[in-house]
Amino acid sequence: MNRPRILIADDEPLLRAELREMLAELWPEAEIVGEAVDGIDAVRLGRELAPDAAFLDVRMPGLDGIALAHVFGGRSHVVFVTAHHEHAVAAFDEGAVDYVLKPVSQERLRRAVDRLRARLGSPPPDLARALRPPAPRKAQPVWLQASSGQTIHFIDLADVIYFCSDAKYTRVVTETMEAHLRLPLRELAEALDPDAFWQIHRGYLVALKRIAQAQRTEDGALWVHLRGHPARLPVSQRYQHLFRGM
C-alpha cells in the first residue's frame, strides 16, 4: 500500500490538530483524508472516503467511538484515541489495532502506528462482536462456601482480600484464614462484581477496596500492595491498564 488513507474523528479541534501533526511526523507517507467533528460526520466521511484506517475518539456527540467501530469494523482498521480505556481495551483484545490514551504521547502513538502499518496488508476485523454489550450479570453472591482440611467455612464476600488460582481450585484469603473453593478462578471472576473485584493476573483476583498501592519495580514489573495484609501480588501486562495513571 503506497499511500495509506487515514480518517481522524474527535470533537475537540486542538486534539485533532495535535494528532494530525504527530501522525504527519511519525507517518509521512500516510494521507489524512478527512477529519470528523462528531460521530455523524465520521459516518458520512467514512462512507465517502473509505479510509484504510480510522483514529476514533470514544466520547463524541452524535455517535461515540464504540458505536462507530460497528460501522468501521470490517471496512477500516480502528485505533481508539481516548481518555476512557474500558471499552477500548475489550476491542483491542478482539482485533482493534490499538488504543492510545489522552493526552497522547508521541512514543505511544509511534507504537500504534507501527501496529497499524503491520495490519494494513490484512482485511480489517469486524469489531461488532467484541463491542456488543455484555449480557446482564447474575445476582452477585454475598458469601462463599470453602474448605480447609475437614472443615467447611462460610465466608462473607466482604471479608475476602484476594483469590488465587491453585490447580483445579481457587484459594480464598481473608485476614484470619485461607481456604479452597471447588471452582476455577476464571469461573469465579465471571460471577463476581467487576467493580468490587479486579482480575490483575490470570492467577489473581483482588478486592479493589483492599488495594493500598501499585508499585513498579526497576525491571518494569508492576506489583499490588494490599491494605492490612503482607502479600504482594503481580499485575500482568494484560491488566496494567487498570493502573494507567502510573
KOLVOMI-206399 format. One record per atom (N, C-alpha, C): x, y, z; residue in three letters; chain; atom name. Coordinates in steps of 0.05 Angstrom, whole numbers. Layout:
       u       v       w    r  c   a
       X       Y       Z  ALA  A  CA
...
This chain:
       u       v       w    r  c   a
      17     -24       0  MET  A   N
       0       0       0  MET  A  CA
      18      25       0  MET  A   C
      17      41     -21  ASN  A   N
      35      63     -24  ASN  A  CA
      27      88      -8  ASN  A   C
       2      93      -7  ARG  A   N
      -8     118       6  ARG  A  CA
     -31     111      24  ARG  A   C
     -27     102      49  PRO  A   N
     -49      95      67  PRO  A  CA
     -67     120      72  PRO  A   C
     -93     115      73  ARG  A   N
    -112     137      76  ARG  A  CA
    -123     136     105  ARG  A   C
    -121     159     119  ILE  A   N
    -128     159     147  ILE  A  CA
    -150     179     153  ILE  A   C
    -169     171     170  LEU  A   N
    -190     189     179  LEU  A  CA
    -187     193     209  LEU  A   C
    -190     218     218  ILE  A   N
    -189     225     247  ILE  A  CA
    -217     234     255  ILE  A   C
    -227     224     277  ALA  A   N
    -253     232     288  ALA  A  CA
    -250     240     317  ALA  A   C
    -254     266     323  ASP  A   N
    -252     276     350  ASP  A  CA
    -267     302     351  ASP  A   C
    -283     307     372  ASP  A   N
    -298     332     373  ASP  A  CA
    -282     356     384  ASP  A   C
    -257     351     392  GLU  A   N
    -240     373     402  GLU  A  CA
    -220     382     381  GLU  A   C
    -223     406     371  PRO  A   N
    -205     416     349  PRO  A  CA
    -175     415     356  PRO  A   C
    -168     422     380  LEU  A   N
    -140     422     388  LEU  A  CA
    -128     394     388  LEU  A   C
    -144     375     397  LEU  A   N
    -135     347     397  LEU  A  CA
    -133     336     369  LEU  A   C
    -151     343     352  ARG  A   N
    -149     335     324  ARG  A  CA
    -124     346     311  ARG  A   C
    -118     371     316  ALA  A   N
     -94     384     305  ALA  A  CA
     -69     371     316  ALA  A   C
     -69     365     341  GLU  A   N
     -45     353     353  GLU  A  CA
     -40     325     341  GLU  A   C
     -62     310     338  LEU  A   N
     -59     283     327  LEU  A  CA
     -50     284     298  LEU  A   C
     -62     303     283  ARG  A   N
     -54     306     255  ARG  A  CA
     -24     313     252  ARG  A   C
     -14     331     269  GLU  A   N
      14     338     268  GLU  A  CA
      32     315     275  GLU  A   C
      25     300     296  MET  A   N
      42     278     304  MET  A  CA
      42     256     283  MET  A   C
      19     250     271  LEU  A   N
      18     230     250  LEU  A  CA
      34     238     226  LEU  A   C
      34     264     219  ALA  A   N
      49     274     196  ALA  A  CA
      79     269     201  ALA  A   C
      87     272     226  GLU  A   N
     116     268     232  GLU  A  CA
     123     239     234  GLU  A   C
     106     223     246  LEU  A   N
     111     194     250  LEU  A  CA
     106     177     225  LEU  A   C
      88     187     208  TRP  A   N
      80     170     185  TRP  A  CA
      76     188     161  TRP  A   C
      98     200     151  PRO  A   N
      95     220     129  PRO  A  CA
      83     209     104  PRO  A   C
      85     183      99  GLU  A   N
      74     172      74  GLU  A  CA
      44     168      75  GLU  A   C
      32     171      99  ALA  A   N
       3     168     101  ALA  A  CA
     -10     195      94  ALA  A   C
     -35     193      85  GLU  A   N
     -51     216      78  GLU  A  CA
     -75     219      96  GLU  A   C
     -78     242     110  ILE  A   N
    -101     247     126  ILE  A  CA
    -123     257     107  ILE  A   C
    -142     239     101  VAL  A   N
    -162     246      80  VAL  A  CA
    -186     260      92  VAL  A   C
    -190     260     118  GLY  A   N
    -213     274     129  GLY  A  CA
    -211     276     159  GLY  A   C
    -225     296     170  GLU  A   N
    -227     300     199  GLU  A  CA
    -256     304     207  GLU  A   C
    -266     287     223  ALA  A   N
    -294     288     231  ALA  A  CA
    -297     302     258  ALA  A   C
    -317     319     261  VAL  A   N
    -321     334     285  VAL  A  CA
    -340     321     305  VAL  A   C
    -354     300     296  ASP  A   N
    -372     285     313  ASP  A  CA
    -377     258     300  ASP  A   C
    -393     242     314  GLY  A   N
    -398     215     304  GLY  A  CA
    -413     213     278  GLY  A   C
    -433     231     275  ILE  A   N
    -448     231     250  ILE  A  CA
    -430     239     226  ILE  A   C
    -414     259     231  ASP  A   N
    -395     268     210  ASP  A  CA
    -376     246     203  ASP  A   C
    -368     230     223  ALA  A   N
    -349     208     218  ALA  A  CA
    -361     187     201  ALA  A   C
    -387     181     205  VAL  A   N
    -400     161     189  VAL  A  CA
    -401     170     159  VAL  A   C
    -408     196     156  ARG  A   N
    -410     207     128  ARG  A  CA
    -383     206     115  ARG  A   C
    -362     215     128  LEU  A   N
    -336     216     116  LEU  A  CA
    -325     187     112  LEU  A   C
    -331     169     130  GLY  A   N
    -322     142     127  GLY  A  CA
    -334     129     101  GLY  A   C
    -359     135      96  ARG  A   N
    -372     123      72  ARG  A  CA
    -362     137      47  ARG  A   C
    -357     163      48  GLU  A   N
    -348     178      24  GLU  A  CA
    -319     172      18  GLU  A   C
    -302     170      38  LEU  A   N
    -273     169      34  LEU  A  CA
    -261     141      35  LEU  A   C
    -276     122      47  ALA  A   N
    -266      95      50  ALA  A  CA
    -237      94      60  ALA  A   C
    -232     104      84  PRO  A   N
    -204     105      94  PRO  A  CA
    -194      77     100  PRO  A   C
    -168      74      99  ASP  A   N
    -156      48     106  ASP  A  CA
    -155      45     137  ASP  A   C
    -154      67     151  ALA  A   N
    -153      66     180  ALA  A  CA
    -167      91     191  ALA  A   C
    -179      87     215  ALA  A   N
    -193     109     228  ALA  A  CA
    -183     111     257  ALA  A   C
    -176     136     265  PHE  A   N
    -170     142     293  PHE  A  CA
    -195     154     305  PHE  A   C
    -207     139     324  LEU  A   N
    -233     147     334  LEU  A  CA
    -232     153     364  LEU  A   C
    -244     177     371  ASP  A   N
    -247     184     399  ASP  A  CA
    -271     167     410  ASP  A   C
    -269     158     434  VAL  A   N
    -291     142     446  VAL  A  CA
    -315     159     453  VAL  A   C
    -310     183     464  ARG  A   N
    -332     200     473  ARG  A  CA
    -335     223     454  ARG  A   C
    -356     222     437  MET  A   N
    -363     243     418  MET  A  CA
    -393     246     417  MET  A   C
    -403     270     410  PRO  A   N
    -432     273     406  PRO  A  CA
    -441     259     380  PRO  A   C
    -466     254     378  GLY  A   N
    -477     241     355  GLY  A  CA
    -475     211     358  GLY  A   C
    -453     200     351  LEU  A   N
    -446     172     355  LEU  A  CA
    -419     171     368  LEU  A   C
    -416     155     389  ASP  A   N
    -389     153     402  ASP  A  CA
    -372     134     386  ASP  A   C
    -346     132     395  GLY  A   N
    -327     115     380  GLY  A  CA
    -334      86     381  GLY  A   C
    -347      77     403  ILE  A   N
    -355      49     404  ILE  A  CA
    -376      42     384  ILE  A   C
    -396      60     381  ALA  A   N
    -416      56     360  ALA  A  CA
    -404      58     333  ALA  A   C
    -385      76     329  LEU  A   N
    -372      80     303  LEU  A  CA
    -356      55     295  LEU  A   C
    -345      41     315  ALA  A   N
    -329      18     309  ALA  A  CA
    -346      -4     296  ALA  A   C
    -372      -4     302  HIS  A   N
    -390     -23     288  HIS  A  CA
    -392     -16     258  HIS  A   C
    -390      10     252  VAL  A   N
    -391      19     224  VAL  A  CA
    -365      14     210  VAL  A   C
    -343      22     223  PHE  A   N
    -317      20     210  PHE  A  CA
    -305      -8     211  PHE  A   C
    -312     -24     232  GLY  A   N
    -301     -51     234  GLY  A  CA
    -309     -67     209  GLY  A   C
    -289     -81     198  GLY  A   N
    -294     -96     174  GLY  A  CA
    -288     -80     149  GLY  A   C
    -286     -53     151  ARG  A   N
    -281     -35     128  ARG  A  CA
    -254     -20     132  ARG  A   C
    -249     -11     156  SER  A   N
    -225       4     162  SER  A  CA
    -213      -7     188  SER  A   C
    -186      -7     190  HIS  A   N
    -173     -13     215  HIS  A  CA
    -179      10     235  HIS  A   C
    -183       2     260  VAL  A   N
    -191      22     280  VAL  A  CA
    -169      25     302  VAL  A   C
    -163      50     308  VAL  A   N
    -147      57     332  VAL  A  CA
    -164      76     349  VAL  A   C
    -167      70     374  PHE  A   N
    -181      88     392  PHE  A  CA
    -162     108     404  PHE  A   C
    -170     133     405  VAL  A   N
    -154     154     418  VAL  A  CA
    -173     166     439  VAL  A   C
    -168     160     464  THR  A   N
    -189     166     484  THR  A  CA
    -178     169     512  THR  A   C
    -193     183     528  ALA  A   N
    -186     185     557  ALA  A  CA
    -200     163     573  ALA  A   C
    -216     146     559  HIS  A   N
    -232     126     573  HIS  A  CA
    -225      99     561  HIS  A   C
    -210      83     576  HIS  A   N
    -198      59     565  HIS  A  CA
    -216      34     566  HIS  A   C
    -238      34     582  GLU  A   N
    -252       9     588  GLU  A  CA
    -261      -6     563  GLU  A   C
    -276       8     545  HIS  A   N
    -286      -6     521  HIS  A  CA
    -264     -11     501  HIS  A   C
    -245       8     500  ALA  A   N
    -223       5     481  ALA  A  CA
    -206     -19     486  ALA  A   C
    -202     -26     512  VAL  A   N
    -186     -49     518  VAL  A  CA
    -200     -74     508  VAL  A   C
    -226     -77     512  ALA  A   N
    -240    -100     503  ALA  A  CA
    -238    -103     473  ALA  A   C
    -242     -81     459  ALA  A   N
    -240     -82     429  ALA  A  CA
    -212     -88     420  ALA  A   C
    -192     -78     434  PHE  A   N
    -164     -84     427  PHE  A  CA
    -159    -113     429  PHE  A   C
    -169    -126     451  ASP  A   N
    -165    -155     454  ASP  A  CA
    -178    -171     431  ASP  A   C
    -199    -160     419  GLU  A   N
    -213    -174     398  GLU  A  CA
    -206    -166     369  GLU  A   C
    -188    -147     366  GLY  A   N
    -180    -142     338  GLY  A  CA
    -175    -113     331  GLY  A   C
    -183     -94     348  ALA  A   N
    -176     -66     342  ALA  A  CA
    -146     -64     342  ALA  A   C
    -135     -47     325  VAL  A   N
    -106     -45     322  VAL  A  CA
     -93     -37     349  VAL  A   C
    -104     -17     362  ASP  A   N
     -92      -7     386  ASP  A  CA
    -111      13     399  ASP  A   C
    -104      22     423  TYR  A   N
    -117      45     435  TYR  A  CA
     -95      63     447  TYR  A   C
     -99      89     445  VAL  A   N
     -80     108     456  VAL  A  CA
     -94     127     475  VAL  A   C
     -84     130     499  LEU  A   N
     -97     146     519  LEU  A  CA
     -89     176     516  LEU  A   C
    -108     193     521  LYS  A   N
    -102     222     522  LYS  A  CA
     -92     229     550  LYS  A   C
     -73     249     551  PRO  A   N
     -60     263     529  PRO  A  CA
     -42     244     514  PRO  A   C
     -42     247     487  VAL  A   N
     -27     228     470  VAL  A  CA
       2     235     471  VAL  A   C
      18     214     477  SER  A   N
      47     218     476  SER  A  CA
      57     208     449  SER  A   C
      78     221     439  GLN  A   N
      89     213     413  GLN  A  CA
      99     185     412  GLN  A   C
     112     176     434  GLU  A   N
     123     150     434  GLU  A  CA
     101     129     434  GLU  A   C
      79     134     449  ARG  A   N
      57     115     449  ARG  A  CA
      43     114     422  ARG  A   C
      40     137     409  LEU  A   N
      28     138     383  LEU  A  CA
      46     124     362  LEU  A   C
      72     126     366  ARG  A   N
      91     112     348  ARG  A  CA
      86      82     348  ARG  A   C
      81      71     372  ARG  A   N
      76      42     374  ARG  A  CA
      50      35     360  ARG  A   C
      30      52     363  ALA  A   N
       4      47     350  ALA  A  CA
       8      48     319  ALA  A   C
      23      67     309  VAL  A   N
      28      69     281  VAL  A  CA
      43      45     271  VAL  A   C
      62      35     286  ASP  A   N
      77      11     278  ASP  A  CA
      58     -13     275  ASP  A   C
      40     -16     295  ARG  A   N
      20     -38     294  ARG  A  CA
       1     -34     270  ARG  A   C
      -6     -10     265  LEU  A   N
     -24      -4     243  LEU  A  CA
     -11     -11     216  LEU  A   C
      14      -3     213  ARG  A   N
      28     -10     188  ARG  A  CA
      29     -40     183  ARG  A   C
      33     -55     205  ALA  A   N
      35     -84     202  ALA  A  CA
       8     -96     195  ALA  A   C
     -14     -83     202  ARG  A   N
     -41     -94     197  ARG  A  CA
     -52     -86     170  ARG  A   C
     -42     -66     157  LEU  A   N
     -55     -55     134  LEU  A  CA
     -56     -75     111  LEU  A   C
     -38     -95     111  GLY  A   N
     -39    -115      90  GLY  A  CA
     -61    -136      94  GLY  A   C
     -74    -135     117  SER  A   N
     -95    -155     123  SER  A  CA
    -122    -142     124  SER  A   C
    -144    -156     118  PRO  A   N
    -171    -145     120  PRO  A  CA
    -177    -136     148  PRO  A   C
    -191    -113     151  PRO  A   N
    -198    -104     178  PRO  A  CA
    -217    -124     192  PRO  A   C
    -214    -129     217  PRO  A   N
    -232    -147     231  PRO  A  CA
    -259    -134     237  PRO  A   C
    -280    -150     240  ASP  A   N
    -306    -140     247  ASP  A  CA
    -307    -137     278  ASP  A   C
    -309    -113     288  LEU  A   N
    -309    -108     316  LEU  A  CA
    -336    -110     329  LEU  A   C
    -357    -114     314  ALA  A   N
    -384    -113     325  ALA  A  CA
    -387    -134     347  ALA  A   C
    -376    -158     343  ARG  A   N
    -378    -179     364  ARG  A  CA
    -364    -171     389  ARG  A   C
    -341    -159     387  ALA  A   N
    -325    -151     411  ALA  A  CA
    -339    -129     426  ALA  A   C
    -354    -111     412  LEU  A   N
    -365     -88     425  LEU  A  CA
    -394     -91     432  LEU  A   C
    -405    -115     427  ARG  A   N
    -433    -119     435  ARG  A  CA
    -436    -118     465  ARG  A   C
    -456    -104     475  PRO  A   N
    -460    -101     504  PRO  A  CA
    -461    -128     517  PRO  A   C
    -448    -132     540  PRO  A   N
    -449    -158     553  PRO  A  CA
    -477    -165     564  PRO  A   C
    -482    -190     566  ALA  A   N
    -507    -199     577  ALA  A  CA
    -509    -191     607  ALA  A   C
    -533    -186     616  PRO  A   N
    -536    -178     645  PRO  A  CA
    -524    -199     663  PRO  A   C
    -511    -189     684  ARG  A   N
    -498    -208     702  ARG  A  CA
    -519    -220     721  ARG  A   C
    -513    -244     730  LYS  A   N
    -530    -257     750  LYS  A  CA
    -527    -242     777  LYS  A   C
    -545    -247     795  ALA  A   N
    -543    -235     822  ALA  A  CA
    -516    -243     835  ALA  A   C
    -503    -223     847  GLN  A   N
    -477    -228     859  GLN  A  CA
    -480    -244     885  GLN  A   C
    -462    -263     890  PRO  A   N
    -462    -278     915  PRO  A  CA
    -454    -259     938  PRO  A   C
    -463    -265     962  VAL  A   N
    -455    -250     985  VAL  A  CA
    -438    -266    1004  VAL  A   C
    -437    -292    1001  TRP  A   N
    -419    -309    1016  TRP  A  CA
    -410    -332    1000  TRP  A   C
    -388    -345    1009  LEU  A   N
    -376    -367     994  LEU  A  CA
    -373    -391    1013  LEU  A   C
    -375    -414    1002  GLN  A   N
    -370    -439    1018  GLN  A  CA
    -343    -450    1009  GLN  A   C
    -324    -451    1028  ALA  A   N
    -297    -460    1022  ALA  A  CA
    -288    -480    1043  ALA  A   C
    -269    -496    1036  SER  A   N
    -260    -517    1055  SER  A  CA
    -231    -513    1063  SER  A   C
    -225    -522    1087  SER  A   N
    -197    -522    1097  SER  A  CA
    -195    -548    1113  SER  A   C
    -180    -567    1102  GLY  A   N
    -179    -594    1115  GLY  A  CA
    -206    -607    1114  GLY  A   C
    -216    -614    1138  GLN  A   N
    -242    -627    1140  GLN  A  CA
    -264    -607    1148  GLN  A   C
    -257    -581    1148  THR  A   N
    -276    -561    1157  THR  A  CA
    -287    -545    1133  THR  A   C
    -313    -541    1133  ILE  A   N
    -327    -524    1113  ILE  A  CA
    -331    -497    1125  ILE  A   C
    -321    -476    1112  HIS  A   N
    -324    -449    1122  HIS  A  CA
    -345    -434    1105  HIS  A   C
    -360    -417    1118  PHE  A   N
    -378    -399    1104  PHE  A  CA
    -366    -371    1106  PHE  A   C
    -356    -360    1083  ILE  A   N
    -341    -336    1083  ILE  A  CA
    -357    -313    1071  ILE  A   C
    -359    -292    1086  ASP  A   N
    -372    -267    1076  ASP  A  CA
    -355    -255    1055  ASP  A   C
    -366    -250    1031  LEU  A   N
    -351    -240    1009  LEU  A  CA
    -337    -213    1016  LEU  A   C
    -350    -198    1034  ALA  A   N
    -338    -172    1042  ALA  A  CA
    -312    -176    1058  ALA  A   C
    -307    -200    1068  ASP  A   N
    -282    -205    1083  ASP  A  CA
    -259    -214    1066  ASP  A   C
    -265    -220    1040  VAL  A   N
    -244    -231    1023  VAL  A  CA
    -224    -209    1015  VAL  A   C
    -198    -216    1017  ILE  A   N
    -177    -198    1008  ILE  A  CA
    -169    -203     980  ILE  A   C
    -164    -229     974  TYR  A   N
    -158    -236     946  TYR  A  CA
    -163    -266     942  TYR  A   C
    -165    -273     916  PHE  A   N
    -167    -301     908  PHE  A  CA
    -142    -308     892  PHE  A   C
    -134    -333     893  CYS  A   N
    -110    -342     879  CYS  A  CA
    -116    -369     866  CYS  A   C
    -109    -372     840  SER  A   N
    -113    -397     826  SER  A  CA
     -95    -418     838  SER  A   C
    -105    -442     844  ASP  A   N
     -90    -463     856  ASP  A  CA
     -98    -490     844  ASP  A   C
     -85    -497     822  ALA  A   N
     -91    -521     807  ALA  A  CA
    -121    -520     798  ALA  A   C
    -136    -541     805  LYS  A   N
    -164    -542     797  LYS  A  CA
    -182    -525     816  LYS  A   C
    -170    -514     837  TYR  A   N
    -186    -500     857  TYR  A  CA
    -178    -470     857  TYR  A   C
    -191    -455     875  THR  A   N
    -184    -427     879  THR  A  CA
    -180    -423     909  THR  A   C
    -157    -412     916  ARG  A   N
    -152    -406     944  ARG  A  CA
    -164    -379     951  ARG  A   C
    -179    -377     973  VAL  A   N
    -191    -352     982  VAL  A  CA
    -176    -343    1007  VAL  A   C
    -168    -318    1008  VAL  A   N
    -152    -307    1030  VAL  A  CA
    -168    -285    1044  VAL  A   C
    -171    -287    1070  THR  A   N
    -182    -266    1087  THR  A  CA
    -161    -258    1107  THR  A   C
    -168    -239    1125  GLU  A   N
    -149    -231    1146  GLU  A  CA
    -144    -253    1166  GLU  A   C
    -162    -272    1169  THR  A   N
    -160    -292    1190  THR  A  CA
    -155    -320    1180  THR  A   C
    -158    -325    1154  MET  A   N
    -157    -353    1145  MET  A  CA
    -152    -355    1115  MET  A   C
    -145    -379    1107  GLU  A   N
    -144    -386    1078  GLU  A  CA
    -159    -413    1075  GLU  A   C
    -173    -415    1053  ALA  A   N
    -188    -439    1047  ALA  A  CA
    -190    -443    1017  ALA  A   C
    -202    -465    1008  HIS  A   N
    -203    -471     980  HIS  A  CA
    -232    -473     970  HIS  A   C
    -237    -461     947  LEU  A   N
    -263    -464     933  LEU  A  CA
    -260    -485     911  LEU  A   C
    -281    -501     908  ARG  A   N
    -281    -521     886  ARG  A  CA
    -291    -508     860  ARG  A   C
    -277    -487     852  LEU  A   N
    -285    -471     829  LEU  A  CA
    -260    -458     816  LEU  A   C
    -256    -461     790  PRO  A   N
    -233    -447     778  PRO  A  CA
    -235    -417     780  PRO  A   C
    -213    -404     781  LEU  A   N
    -213    -374     784  LEU  A  CA
    -228    -361     761  LEU  A   C
    -225    -372     737  ARG  A   N
    -238    -360     714  ARG  A  CA
    -269    -359     718  ARG  A   C
    -280    -381     727  GLU  A   N
    -309    -381     731  GLU  A  CA
    -317    -363     754  GLU  A   C
    -301    -362     775  LEU  A   N
    -307    -344     798  LEU  A  CA
    -307    -315     789  LEU  A   C
    -287    -307     772  ALA  A   N
    -286    -280     763  ALA  A  CA
    -311    -272     748  ALA  A   C
    -323    -290     733  GLU  A   N
    -347    -284     717  GLU  A  CA
    -371    -280     735  GLU  A   C
    -370    -291     759  ALA  A   N
    -393    -289     778  ALA  A  CA
    -392    -265     796  ALA  A   C
    -368    -253     799  LEU  A   N
    -365    -230     818  LEU  A  CA
    -368    -203     804  LEU  A   C
    -374    -183     820  ASP  A   N
    -377    -156     811  ASP  A  CA
    -350    -145     802  ASP  A   C
    -346    -137     776  PRO  A   N
    -320    -127     768  PRO  A  CA
    -313    -100     780  PRO  A   C
    -332     -86     792  ASP  A   N
    -326     -61     805  ASP  A  CA
    -317     -66     834  ASP  A   C
    -320     -90     843  ALA  A   N
    -312     -97     871  ALA  A  CA
    -286    -114     871  ALA  A   C
    -283    -131     850  PHE  A   N
    -260    -149     849  PHE  A  CA
    -247    -145     821  PHE  A   C
    -222    -139     822  TRP  A   N
    -206    -136     797  TRP  A  CA
    -189    -160     792  TRP  A   C
    -190    -170     767  GLN  A   N
    -171    -190     759  GLN  A  CA
    -146    -175     750  GLN  A   C
    -123    -180     763  ILE  A   N
     -98    -166     757  ILE  A  CA
     -78    -185     744  ILE  A   C
     -85    -211     743  HIS  A   N
     -66    -231     732  HIS  A  CA
     -84    -255     727  HIS  A   C
     -75    -273     709  ARG  A   N
     -91    -297     704  ARG  A  CA
     -94    -314     730  ARG  A   C
     -77    -310     749  GLY  A   N
     -78    -325     774  GLY  A  CA
     -87    -310     798  GLY  A   C
     -95    -285     795  TYR  A   N
    -102    -269     819  TYR  A  CA
    -126    -251     813  TYR  A   C
    -144    -251     833  LEU  A   N
    -168    -234     833  LEU  A  CA
    -168    -220     860  LEU  A   C
    -168    -193     861  VAL  A   N
    -164    -179     886  VAL  A  CA
    -187    -160     892  VAL  A   C
    -195    -158     917  ALA  A   N
    -216    -139     925  ALA  A  CA
    -205    -111     922  ALA  A   C
    -219     -95     906  LEU  A   N
    -210     -68     900  LEU  A  CA
    -206     -51     925  LEU  A   C
    -223     -54     945  LYS  A   N
    -221     -38     969  LYS  A  CA
    -197     -45     986  LYS  A   C
    -184     -69     980  ARG  A   N
    -160     -77     995  ARG  A  CA
    -134     -69     981  ARG  A   C
    -136     -57     958  ILE  A   N
    -111     -48     944  ILE  A  CA
    -101     -22     958  ILE  A   C
     -77     -23     968  ALA  A   N
     -66       1     981  ALA  A  CA
     -50      17     961  ALA  A   C
     -34       4     944  GLN  A   N
     -18      18     924  GLN  A  CA
      -9      -2     903  GLN  A   C
      -1       8     880  ALA  A   N
      11      -8     859  ALA  A  CA
      39       4     854  ALA  A   C
      59     -12     854  GLN  A   N
      87      -2     852  GLN  A  CA
     101     -16     830  GLN  A   C
     114       0     813  ARG  A   N
     130     -10     791  ARG  A  CA
     159     -13     800  ARG  A   C
     171     -36     795  THR  A   N
     199     -41     803  THR  A  CA
     218     -33     780  THR  A   C
     244     -33     786  GLU  A   N
     264     -24     767  GLU  A  CA
     264     -41     741  GLU  A   C
     255     -66     743  ASP  A   N
     255     -83     719  ASP  A  CA
     229     -79     703  ASP  A   C
     211     -60     711  GLY  A   N
     187     -55     697  GLY  A  CA
     163     -70     706  GLY  A   C
     166     -90     724  ALA  A   N
     143    -105     734  ALA  A  CA
     126     -88     752  ALA  A   C
     100     -94     753  LEU  A   N
      81     -79     769  LEU  A  CA
      70     -98     790  LEU  A   C
      70     -88     816  TRP  A   N
      61    -104     838  TRP  A  CA
      40     -89     854  TRP  A   C
      20    -103     864  VAL  A   N
       0     -92     881  VAL  A  CA
       6     -98     911  VAL  A   C
       6     -77     927  HIS  A   N
       9     -80     956  HIS  A  CA
     -19     -77     969  HIS  A   C
     -24     -94     989  LEU  A   N
     -51     -96    1000  LEU  A  CA
     -54     -81    1026  LEU  A   C
     -78     -72    1032  ARG  A   N
     -84     -58    1057  ARG  A  CA
     -89     -79    1078  ARG  A   C
     -73     -80    1099  GLY  A   N
     -78     -98    1121  GLY  A  CA
     -69    -126    1116  GLY  A   C
     -52    -131    1096  HIS  A   N
     -42    -158    1090  HIS  A  CA
     -14    -156    1078  HIS  A   C
       4    -173    1085  PRO  A   N
      32    -170    1075  PRO  A  CA
      37    -180    1047  PRO  A   C
      18    -194    1035  ALA  A   N
      22    -205    1008  ALA  A  CA
      27    -183     987  ALA  A   C
      44    -189     968  ARG  A   N
      48    -172     945  ARG  A  CA
      41    -188     920  ARG  A   C
      22    -177     904  LEU  A   N
      11    -192     881  LEU  A  CA
      21    -181     855  LEU  A   C
      27    -198     835  PRO  A   N
      37    -188     809  PRO  A  CA
      14    -179     792  PRO  A   C
      19    -158     775  VAL  A   N
       0    -149     755  VAL  A  CA
      11    -156     728  VAL  A   C
      -3    -172     713  SER  A   N
       7    -180     686  SER  A  CA
       3    -157     666  SER  A   C
      17    -158     644  GLN  A   N
      16    -137     624  GLN  A  CA
     -13    -132     614  GLN  A   C
     -28    -153     612  ARG  A   N
     -56    -151     602  ARG  A  CA
     -73    -133     619  ARG  A   C
     -67    -132     646  TYR  A   N
     -84    -117     664  TYR  A  CA
     -72     -91     674  TYR  A   C
     -49     -84     663  GLN  A   N
     -36     -60     674  GLN  A  CA
     -51     -34     666  GLN  A   C
     -69     -36     647  HIS  A   N
     -86     -12     640  HIS  A  CA
    -102      -3     664  HIS  A   C
    -108     -21     683  LEU  A   N
    -123     -13     706  LEU  A  CA
    -109       7     724  LEU  A   C
     -82       8     720  PHE  A   N
     -66      26     735  PHE  A  CA
     -52      46     716  PHE  A   C
     -67      55     697  ARG  A   N
     -56      71     675  ARG  A  CA
     -43      97     685  ARG  A   C
     -52     107     708  GLY  A   N
     -40     132     718  GLY  A  CA
     -11     130     726  GLY  A   C
       0     105     727  MET  A   N
      28     102     736  MET  A  CA
      46     106     713  MET  A   C
